[in-house]
Structures are given as structure tokens and as C-alpha cells.
């Protein structure tokens, strides 16, 4: 079974992924992180002000990403370079991802990349207030990436929001489950795992 997690920057996709990993640890789910497929910075598109825009579908190596997901979905082990912001490509850690009866795919362009979308048996859209998303991004990018507040707000207005509106929001209604990552998160998580467990049982009987 392949499930996908989509949501805007700062929505809590990674947090939800880790919660699902812990809950289903007995079956050792495979995790497929789309961020690991970013092109090197010299291949990224610049905006009209000469700033790199990492929030476009072209920012990722869609061909390599699709090829690796095909292999994993077909029961084959894959090798992936783990992406870390500001780490040079030759310093990225090489990860071995083994196939599993449960594969979790996480990324911004989950629905926009058609070859990813076609693999999904179940999809989750992480929904949260934009202000919360921005607050989380401000904290993360100042604390771990060394960005100034003005630079983060520039990216938010010129890159992040357009990305969300063009490549995520149009697909929200297509998701099988809307995960409200706010005060209702624990309630929704209980509902979510019950739905996934039910679908896994159904697959066992097929």
C-alpha cells in the first residue's frame, strides 16, 4: 500500500510522517521523501529579482524521483542521497530504502507529478492556517538556516504562497483524507490510522 502526504510549507508533513512511522513501526514502512530529489542550486530557476526559487516543480529531479518510486513500488531496493539544506552534494548521506507493504511518500508536488499520483492508494492533505505555517517557517529558517526575517517573508510572498496556490491547493479536494493539523490533530490522527489499518487489512485479503 502506498500512501502520500501533501501540504504547504510549515503545515507539518514531516511531523505527521514520523507519527505514522512510529505507529506502524512493526511493519517497518518505507519512507520516500521527495525533498531528497532537489536539483543542485546551479540548476534552480531565479525569479525576476535574481533570487533562487525552490518552490517550483522544476526544482526537483522529477525524472529520477519517478524512476526511483517506480522501483520501490515494484518491490526493489533504492539508493537515495539524503538532502540537507546548505549541504554540498558530495556531503549528502546515501540512504538505502527497502520496499515494504506500506510505503509513505511525502512532498509538495505529490499530486502535481502525475507519475507519483498514479501510484497512490491513499492520500492525505495536511491542512493548517496560513499564519501557523508562516510562523513555523519563520522559526525554522531563522534557527536552522540562518535566513533573516525579511528574506523569509520575501520567499513566502513570492515563492511559497504562489507554489501553494498553483501546485497544491487545486488538488486539495482530491485527497482521501484532510488532516487538520491544529487543536484537532490528535483526533484526526486516530481517525487516520484506523482508516489506514482498515485498508491494509483489505489488501491482505485480496
Legacy VTK file of the C-alpha trace (Angstrom):
# vtk DataFile Version 3.0
C-alpha trace
ASCII
DATASET POLYDATA
POINTS 206 float
0.000 0.000 0.000
1.338 3.423 -0.942
0.072 6.471 0.910
1.008 10.072 0.197
1.286 13.129 2.435
0.927 16.583 0.886
0.638 20.049 2.384
2.151 23.502 2.272
5.458 24.580 3.755
5.203 24.527 7.548
1.978 22.514 7.541
3.506 19.619 9.476
4.009 16.979 6.766
7.220 15.668 8.294
5.740 15.542 11.793
2.802 13.502 10.524
5.156 11.212 8.625
7.150 10.499 11.793
3.968 9.807 13.777
2.866 7.289 11.162
6.312 5.692 11.164
6.121 5.191 14.923
2.566 3.889 14.840
3.303 1.341 12.109
6.853 0.513 13.216
6.054 -3.205 13.470
5.730 -3.432 9.687
8.722 -1.154 9.028
7.192 1.243 6.498
9.355 2.608 3.704
9.541 6.402 3.565
10.031 8.214 0.296
10.890 11.900 0.831
10.536 13.989 -2.300
12.846 16.716 -0.904
15.744 14.310 -1.447
15.453 14.971 -5.174
16.253 18.680 -5.294
18.459 19.696 -8.194
21.744 21.378 -7.209
21.490 25.137 -6.749
23.102 25.950 -10.086
20.150 24.273 -11.815
17.492 26.206 -9.900
15.439 28.937 -11.560
15.857 32.533 -10.404
12.946 34.938 -10.065
12.789 38.443 -11.566
14.895 39.780 -8.688
17.607 37.164 -9.133
16.572 35.058 -6.116
16.566 31.279 -6.388
13.064 29.803 -6.312
12.995 26.356 -4.704
9.189 26.235 -4.750
8.652 25.244 -8.380
8.051 21.726 -9.716
11.234 22.162 -11.769
13.265 22.465 -8.537
13.204 18.678 -8.158
14.567 15.985 -10.456
11.156 14.645 -11.422
12.590 12.012 -13.771
14.895 10.485 -11.141
12.209 10.774 -8.472
9.660 8.975 -10.641
12.116 6.263 -11.625
13.045 5.531 -8.002
9.421 5.459 -6.870
8.606 3.044 -9.696
11.381 0.734 -8.496
10.314 0.900 -4.844
6.663 0.311 -5.734
7.718 -2.760 -7.715
9.491 -4.246 -4.711
13.050 -3.136 -5.426
15.537 -1.503 -3.064
16.704 2.010 -3.975
19.636 4.249 -3.024
18.897 7.917 -2.352
21.080 10.865 -1.383
19.563 12.437 1.721
19.061 16.149 1.150
20.027 18.698 3.775
19.737 22.419 3.170
23.131 24.107 2.685
24.984 20.766 2.476
27.143 20.374 -0.645
26.062 17.462 -2.875
29.226 15.455 -2.148
28.413 15.558 1.583
24.911 14.107 1.323
24.388 10.780 3.101
23.461 7.835 0.886
20.318 6.088 2.142
19.163 2.577 1.342
15.368 2.339 1.172
13.933 -1.150 1.233
10.452 -1.980 -0.068
7.656 -2.603 2.410
3.978 -3.460 2.479
3.482 0.192 3.495
5.251 2.969 1.591
4.792 6.574 2.718
5.531 9.289 0.146
5.851 12.889 1.343
6.285 16.079 -0.645
4.911 19.312 -2.037
4.238 18.066 -5.565
2.600 14.786 -4.582
-0.417 15.374 -6.828
1.205 17.595 -9.436
3.697 14.925 -10.532
1.396 12.557 -12.365
3.714 9.547 -12.084
3.688 9.945 -8.308
-0.046 10.493 -8.146
-0.809 7.331 -10.115
0.958 5.177 -7.502
-1.084 6.399 -4.548
-3.558 4.070 -2.900
-4.435 6.643 -0.248
-3.637 10.346 0.008
-3.530 12.843 2.874
-3.658 16.638 2.649
-2.292 18.360 5.751
-4.412 21.442 6.369
-3.419 24.270 8.712
-3.954 28.027 8.956
-1.535 30.059 6.772
-0.462 32.155 9.776
0.615 28.996 11.594
2.539 27.838 8.534
4.340 31.169 8.265
5.181 31.250 11.976
6.705 27.769 11.726
8.700 28.697 8.633
9.979 31.875 10.298
11.182 29.899 13.297
12.734 27.079 11.242
14.526 29.214 8.685
15.920 31.656 11.233
17.027 28.958 13.672
18.360 26.271 11.323
19.079 28.006 8.012
20.334 31.409 9.070
17.836 33.388 6.991
16.815 36.890 8.017
13.166 37.617 8.726
12.942 39.859 5.643
14.379 37.130 3.382
11.875 34.578 4.732
8.953 36.936 4.196
10.171 37.653 0.651
10.259 33.911 -0.120
6.867 33.444 1.499
5.169 36.126 -0.597
6.960 35.471 -3.881
7.678 31.739 -3.880
5.881 29.785 -1.154
2.372 31.237 -1.481
2.320 31.021 -5.313
3.558 27.427 -5.082
0.762 26.531 -2.675
-1.903 28.254 -4.750
-0.751 26.779 -8.083
0.534 23.299 -7.283
-1.127 22.181 -4.039
-4.437 23.903 -3.360
-6.065 22.866 -6.676
-5.668 19.219 -5.623
-6.877 19.511 -2.032
-10.322 18.121 -2.784
-8.789 15.070 -4.457
-7.144 13.874 -1.241
-8.701 10.887 0.512
-8.162 12.408 3.952
-7.873 16.006 5.172
-5.645 16.086 8.259
-6.333 19.194 10.355
-3.006 19.943 11.998
-4.256 22.161 14.784
-6.032 21.500 18.077
-7.827 18.618 16.348
-4.620 16.862 15.250
-4.764 14.027 17.802
-8.394 13.315 16.965
-7.665 13.304 13.260
-4.606 11.093 13.774
-6.751 8.442 15.466
-9.191 8.571 12.561
-6.350 8.427 10.064
-4.617 5.357 11.479
-7.915 3.492 11.713
-8.533 4.208 8.031
-5.035 3.062 7.042
-5.277 -0.066 9.191
-8.611 -0.903 7.592
-7.167 -0.532 4.106
-4.123 -2.639 4.971
-6.413 -5.422 6.167
-8.401 -5.199 2.953
-5.204 -5.576 0.935
-4.253 -8.680 2.926
-7.470 -10.373 1.872
-7.063 -9.557 -1.840
LINES 1 207
206 0 1 2 3 4 5 6 7 8 9 10 11 12 13 14 15 16 17 18 19 20 21 22 23 24 25 26 27 28 29 30 31 32 33 34 35 36 37 38 39 40 41 42 43 44 45 46 47 48 49 50 51 52 53 54 55 56 57 58 59 60 61 62 63 64 65 66 67 68 69 70 71 72 73 74 75 76 77 78 79 80 81 82 83 84 85 86 87 88 89 90 91 92 93 94 95 96 97 98 99 100 101 102 103 104 105 106 107 108 109 110 111 112 113 114 115 116 117 118 119 120 121 122 123 124 125 126 127 128 129 130 131 132 133 134 135 136 137 138 139 140 141 142 143 144 145 146 147 148 149 150 151 152 153 154 155 156 157 158 159 160 161 162 163 164 165 166 167 168 169 170 171 172 173 174 175 176 177 178 179 180 181 182 183 184 185 186 187 188 189 190 191 192 193 194 195 196 197 198 199 200 201 202 203 204 205
